[in-house]
Amino acid sequence: MAIKIIGLLIGVLVFGAGVYYLVKEQKDRESRKIYTTVSAAGAVITAVCAVLLFL
């Protein structure tokens, strides 16, 4: 259970950082692509850990 909570926290932090830098670097196309991918990965990690935690 602790691993799922840690994974959930990591996913939320990665997602939050990706969104923050996505907004901050809005003008740069290459940065948008990278930070969108990072945000998507964080969202997937968060969703998977949340599902596993609540099942």
C-alpha positions, 0 to 999 in steps of 0.5 A: 500500500505504501508503494501505491501511495508513493507512486501516486505522489510521484505521479501528481508531482510529475504531472504538476511539474509538466503542466507548470513548465508547459504554461511557463514555456508556452512560446517554444514548440519543442518545449511544449512537445516535451512538457506535454509528454511529461504531463501525460506520463504523470497523469497516467502514473497518477491514474494507475496508482489511484486505481490500484490504491482504491481497488 
